[in-house]
């Protein structure tokens, strides 16, 4: 599984666009990039996933350059409720330990703690 | 509510006692995962099931931990002879099978275990 590096924390004012960049220099050809959001005392929530170029959904956009060695999660016009930890994950199926089936464990780092300030 | 549910939400136990947690996944999801999260860290993978088969276990899952998913529906995670180091949030997640859909995992609210 490719290792990821992202800032430990970020601050932003309400209404601003926030961009969180994740480095994954050792990304493999089959790897996808996935972002999760986690609020305190809750389980993580899937935000967005992409392979290359740009992906957009109702929550965020994900920008992936051609070399795929980094990715940027963009949150438009953040509000106080966007205060959370954001995790960047990179991976693809691999061999399971027992059956040879695909391994789909998610490997989380420490994430980026985003604080939105009024 | 059709999301992933976990019970209990909180558990306080004394060192040496056994505890069991339950997870009910989203009904049409045949993959179920257990993770553990300590303060300030991201979740760490423990094990996962496809239907009733346990297909992978992390080295974090010592022999005091056992997980089951009878009939491929709900799952239980048991910790025997709890230690203070077992204090953590235990998260359950579920997903569909197949390619990248397995990376879109739906997490429950977790069970917070405190071992005194």
Interface residues (C-beta under 8 A of the other chain):
Chain A: X32 X34 X41 X42 X43 X44 X45 X46 X49 X85 X87 X89 X91 X93 X96 X97 X98 X99 X101 X102 X103 X104 X105 X106 X107 X108 X109 X110 X111
Chain B: X4 X31 X33 X35 X40 X41 X42 X43 X44 X45 X48 X50 X53 X54 X55 X56 X57 X58 X91 X92 X93 X95 X99 X100 X102 X103 X104 X105 X106 X107 X108 X109 X110 X112
